[in-house]
Amino acid sequence: MNIAGQLTESVSLITSYAFTDARITNDGSAPDNNLGHRLPNVAEHSASTWLKCAFQQQALRGLNLGVGMYLAGEREGDNANSYQLPGYVRVDTSVGYAMDIGAAKLTTQLNIYNIFDKHYYVAGEPYNANRAWNMPGDPLTVLGSVKLEY
């Protein structure tokens, strides 16, 4: 389910939620030991939201600020469902500025992902319970960009 809308002239919101009941229906092995198990790395519940403010006042026109979060529920770490990866919430933010330079448009953007430097796992090793192969999520990450359109 997705909801997107303009709350005010300056503020927009995008939010989503997913309920995913993903299970193994055929694993190709005898005697099908994993039939009915939940698929690894697939959270039953996940959600995200992003709130953005694009300033309209003359002095701040072109400036935008955003904050959002991504939530993933507990999920299985392997096909045998022998361990679970914990759920997590990751918070991101952004600031951007766009301005016209003659006929050209300059846009700058700074994104900060995982602003609280939360330690989390995005994936487990689906074929065995070797937890050493669990894939951690990215730590606090800062990414900037500059775009010139002409």
Order of alpha helices (4+ residues) and beta strands (2+ residues): beta-beta-beta-beta-beta-beta-beta-beta-beta-beta-beta
